[in-house]
Amino acid sequence: MTQPKNSRLVSELDTALDAYGRTIFVEEWEAATGKPKIWYQYEMRNVLMKHERRTAGIVVTRIGKTKYVKCCGP
């Protein structure tokens, strides 16, 4: 599988543990609280999920069976 343009491997992101001891891949941290703001996590059957902390709560988006995430760099 070739790497899509404007993407990077999930494994290149910072790793941390969630409240349940599962590995998460953090793209962005909140400056004020130190909590993850945008992070990814593999759910059952290796489906990648994107989690984004917002003012109203956490929004979860299904990315799919992939090991790449979009990035904003060139």
N, CA, C and O atoms as a DFTB+ gen file, in Angstrom:
296 C
 N C O
     1  1       0.850      -1.178       0.000
     2  2       0.000       0.000       0.000
     3  2       0.892       1.237       0.000
     4  3       1.768       1.374       0.855
     5  1       0.673       2.130      -0.951
     6  2       1.466       3.346      -1.007
     7  2       0.829       4.418      -0.137
     8  3      -0.384       4.434       0.070
     9  1       1.665       5.305       0.364
    10  2       1.183       6.354       1.258
    11  2       0.453       7.431       0.462
    12  3       1.015       7.985      -0.483
    13  1      -0.795       7.736       0.832
    14  2      -1.535       8.788       0.135
    15  2      -0.871      10.152       0.308
    16  3      -0.184      10.397       1.300
    17  1      -1.082      11.028      -0.660
    18  2      -0.531      12.382      -0.611
    19  2      -1.122      13.131       0.585
    20  3      -2.288      12.936       0.927
    21  1      -0.317      13.986       1.219
    22  2      -0.730      14.782       2.386
    23  2      -1.231      13.902       3.529
    24  3      -2.257      14.190       4.144
    25  1      -0.500      12.834       3.802
    26  2      -0.876      11.962       4.905
    27  2       0.387      11.496       5.623
    28  3       1.504      11.658       5.132
    29  1       0.176      10.918       6.791
    30  2       1.285      10.322       7.526
    31  2       0.763       9.121       8.296
    32  3      -0.441       8.957       8.490
    33  1       1.691       8.293       8.726
    34  2       1.316       7.099       9.468
    35  2       0.787       7.466      10.845
    36  3       1.270       8.410      11.470
    37  1      -0.188       6.732      11.309
    38  2      -0.721       6.942      12.652
    39  2       0.386       6.732      13.680
    40  3       0.447       7.436      14.688
    41  1       1.252       5.770      13.423
    42  2       2.322       5.449      14.368
    43  2       3.361       6.568      14.507
    44  3       4.176       6.526      15.428
    45  1       3.352       7.565      13.617
    46  2       4.258       8.703      13.709
    47  2       3.779       9.738      14.729
    48  3       4.543      10.624      15.111
    49  1       2.527       9.638      15.171
    50  2       1.974      10.575      16.141
    51  2       2.443      10.221      17.543
    52  3       2.952       9.124      17.774
    53  1       2.269      11.161      18.491
    54  2       2.571      10.879      19.897
    55  2       1.662       9.765      20.392
    56  3       0.489       9.706      20.023
    57  1       2.193       8.891      21.218
    58  2       1.359       7.848      21.806
    59  2       1.108       8.149      23.273
    60  3       1.947       8.733      23.959
    61  1      -0.057       7.740      23.737
    62  2      -0.448       7.918      25.137
    63  2      -1.444       6.816      25.474
    64  3      -1.827       6.024      24.613
    65  1      -1.852       6.778      26.714
    66  2      -2.863       5.825      27.148
    67  2      -4.129       6.577      27.526
    68  3      -4.067       7.651      28.124
    69  1      -5.288       6.004      27.174
    70  2      -6.548       6.615      27.584
    71  2      -6.884       6.185      29.012
    72  3      -6.083       5.511      29.660
    73  1      -8.028       6.559      29.488
    74  2      -8.438       6.261      30.866
    75  2      -8.590       4.761      31.120
    76  3      -8.583       4.330      32.273
    77  1      -8.727       3.961      30.058
    78  2      -8.891       2.526      30.189
    79  2      -7.593       1.759      29.925
    80  3      -7.591       0.528      29.891
    81  1      -6.498       2.485      29.741
    82  2      -5.201       1.856      29.519
    83  2      -4.948       1.432      28.087
    84  3      -4.009       0.681      27.823
    85  1      -5.783       1.906      27.142
    86  2      -5.605       1.574      25.729
    87  2      -4.744       2.627      25.041
    88  3      -4.769       3.799      25.416
    89  1      -3.991       2.210      24.045
    90  2      -3.107       3.113      23.318
    91  2      -3.902       4.045      22.416
    92  3      -4.795       3.613      21.687
    93  1      -3.566       5.329      22.475
    94  2      -4.131       6.326      21.563
    95  2      -2.974       7.045      20.887
    96  3      -1.859       7.077      21.408
    97  1      -3.247       7.621      19.723
    98  2      -2.254       8.340      18.947
    99  2      -2.697       9.797      18.868
   100  3      -3.697      10.114      18.225
   101  1      -1.951      10.680      19.524
   102  2      -2.372      12.066      19.705
   103  2      -1.779      12.956      18.616
   104  3      -0.567      12.986      18.405
   105  1      -2.668      13.682      17.929
   106  2      -2.255      14.631      16.900
   107  2      -2.049      16.019      17.499
   108  3      -1.130      16.740      17.112
   109  1      -2.916      16.390      18.449
   110  2      -2.846      17.740      19.034
   111  2      -3.246      17.684      20.506
   112  3      -4.188      16.986      20.882
   113  1      -2.511      18.434      21.331
   114  2      -2.786      18.512      22.765
   115  2      -3.398      19.866      23.096
   116  3      -3.076      20.863      22.450
   117  1      -4.285      19.915      24.104
   118  2      -4.818      21.182      24.589
   119  2      -3.748      21.848      25.450
   120  3      -3.168      21.210      26.328
   121  1      -3.493      23.114      25.202
   122  2      -2.444      23.828      25.932
   123  2      -2.833      24.060      27.389
   124  3      -1.992      23.943      28.280
   125  1      -4.086      24.383      27.635
   126  2      -4.520      24.741      28.990
   127  2      -4.607      23.533      29.924
   128  3      -4.224      23.628      31.090
   129  1      -5.108      22.398      29.426
   130  2      -5.351      21.244      30.295
   131  2      -4.328      20.125      30.135
   132  3      -4.178      19.292      31.029
   133  1      -3.625      20.098      29.008
   134  2      -2.686      19.014      28.751
   135  2      -3.348      17.740      28.282
   136  3      -2.681      16.717      28.133
   137  1      -4.655      17.782      28.044
   138  2      -5.394      16.612      27.557
   139  2      -5.320      16.567      26.025
   140  3      -5.098      17.591      25.380
   141  1      -5.505      15.382      25.454
   142  2      -5.530      15.295      23.990
   143  2      -6.711      16.080      23.418
   144  3      -7.828      16.004      23.931
   145  1      -6.447      16.833      22.349
   146  2      -7.514      17.574      21.675
   147  2      -7.994      16.799      20.456
   148  3      -9.197      16.688      20.219
   149  1      -7.047      16.261      19.679
   150  2      -7.367      15.414      18.535
   151  2      -6.530      14.148      18.666
   152  3      -5.304      14.216      18.766
   153  1      -7.195      12.991      18.666
   154  2      -6.457      11.742      18.770
   155  2      -7.164      10.650      17.987
   156  3      -8.340      10.761      17.641
   157  1      -6.415       9.597      17.720
   158  2      -6.902       8.455      16.951
   159  2      -6.755       7.204      17.790
   160  3      -5.863       7.103      18.633
   161  1      -7.648       6.248      17.547
   162  2      -7.604       5.002      18.292
   163  2      -8.181       3.900      17.411
   164  3      -9.180       4.092      16.718
   165  1      -7.524       2.738      17.456
   166  2      -8.052       1.584      16.741
   167  2      -9.093       0.896      17.607
   168  3      -8.835       0.556      18.762
   169  1     -10.263       0.697      17.040
   170  2     -11.341      -0.006      17.720
   171  2     -11.346      -1.464      17.260
   172  3     -10.377      -1.928      16.659
   173  1     -12.416      -2.175      17.535
   174  2     -12.519      -3.581      17.125
   175  2     -12.282      -3.726      15.628
   176  3     -12.642      -2.851      14.841
   177  1     -11.685      -4.818      15.256
   178  2     -11.426      -5.159      13.855
   179  2     -10.535      -4.145      13.150
   180  3     -10.643      -3.961      11.938
   181  1      -9.649      -3.481      13.904
   182  2      -8.664      -2.538      13.362
   183  2      -9.280      -1.382      12.581
   184  3      -8.723      -0.947      11.573
   185  1     -10.418      -0.887      13.037
   186  2     -11.051       0.281      12.435
   187  2     -10.532       1.515      13.159
   188  3     -10.647       1.623      14.380
   189  1      -9.965       2.439      12.402
   190  2      -9.400       3.655      12.980
   191  2     -10.501       4.685      13.222
   192  3     -11.299       4.976      12.331
   193  1     -10.534       5.228      14.431
   194  2     -11.520       6.237      14.808
   195  2     -10.789       7.522      15.184
   196  3      -9.754       7.484      15.848
   197  1     -11.335       8.661      14.754
   198  2     -10.781       9.970      15.106
   199  2     -11.645      10.569      16.205
   200  3     -12.871      10.586      16.096
   201  1     -11.008      11.061      17.262
   202  2     -11.706      11.690      18.379
   203  2     -11.257      13.144      18.448
   204  3     -10.062      13.434      18.387
   205  1     -12.213      14.054      18.574
   206  2     -11.895      15.484      18.647
   207  2     -12.643      16.106      19.818
   208  3     -13.872      16.082      19.876
   209  1     -11.871      16.666      20.756
   210  2     -12.455      17.317      21.928
   211  2     -12.889      18.729      21.538
   212  3     -12.077      19.536      21.086
   213  1     -14.183      19.017      21.721
   214  2     -14.728      20.352      21.435
   215  2     -15.385      20.889      22.690
   216  3     -15.435      20.195      23.706
   217  1     -15.887      22.105      22.638
   218  2     -16.500      22.714      23.822
   219  2     -17.762      21.974      24.253
   220  3     -18.069      21.931      25.445
   221  1     -18.496      21.393      23.313
   222  2     -19.741      20.703      23.642
   223  2     -19.538      19.218      23.941
   224  3     -20.492      18.528      24.298
   225  1     -18.320      18.722      23.802
   226  2     -18.064      17.304      24.065
   227  2     -17.057      16.746      23.078
   228  3     -16.348      17.499      22.410
   229  1     -16.996      15.433      22.987
   230  2     -16.054      14.755      22.100
   231  2     -16.804      14.216      20.896
   232  3     -17.800      13.505      21.032
   233  1     -16.306      14.568      19.702
   234  2     -16.900      14.110      18.446
   235  2     -16.036      12.969      17.921
   236  3     -14.815      13.097      17.827
   237  1     -16.681      11.843      17.576
   238  2     -15.967      10.671      17.081
   239  2     -16.353      10.444      15.625
   240  3     -17.533      10.444      15.273
   241  1     -15.328      10.248      14.774
   242  2     -15.535      10.011      13.354
   243  2     -14.860       8.706      12.959
   244  3     -13.711       8.461      13.328
   245  1     -15.557       7.883      12.224
   246  2     -14.984       6.615      11.737
   247  2     -14.135       6.910      10.510
   248  3     -14.632       7.454       9.524
   249  1     -12.845       6.552      10.568
   250  2     -11.940       6.753       9.445
   251  2     -11.934       5.510       8.554
   252  3     -11.991       5.627       7.330
   253  1     -11.866       4.329       9.155
   254  2     -11.886       3.086       8.393
   255  2     -10.663       2.243       8.672
   256  3      -9.907       2.507       9.607
   257  1     -10.477       1.216       7.842
   258  2      -9.339       0.315       8.002
   259  2      -8.149       0.895       7.252
   260  3      -7.953       0.610       6.071
   261  1      -7.366       1.699       7.932
   262  2      -6.202       2.341       7.342
   263  2      -5.157       2.577       8.414
   264  3      -5.447       2.491       9.607
   265  1      -3.956       2.873       7.989
   266  2      -2.904       3.228       8.938
   267  2      -2.390       4.631       8.672
   268  3      -1.377       5.040       9.240
   269  1      -3.086       5.381       7.805
   270  2      -2.700       6.742       7.457
   271  2      -3.762       7.748       7.923
   272  3      -4.957       7.451       7.934
   273  1      -3.305       8.925       8.301
   274  2      -4.196      10.033       8.636
   275  2      -3.790      11.230       7.814
   276  3      -2.619      11.392       7.472
   277  1      -4.759      12.073       7.494
   278  2      -4.471      13.286       6.732
   279  2      -3.724      14.267       7.603
   280  3      -3.960      14.351       8.808
   281  1      -2.845      14.991       7.005
   282  2      -2.147      16.053       7.729
   283  2      -2.197      17.321       6.902
   284  3      -2.465      17.281       5.701
   285  1      -1.948      18.408       7.529
   286  2      -2.125      19.701       6.868
   287  2      -0.843      20.193       6.218
   288  3      -0.861      21.244       5.577
   289  1       0.251      19.493       6.353
   290  2       1.520      19.915       5.768
   291  2       1.563      19.653       4.266
   292  3       0.680      18.976       3.739
   293  1       2.561      20.169       3.574
   294  2       2.676      19.978       2.123
   295  2       3.031      18.558       1.737
   296  3       3.160      18.255       0.551
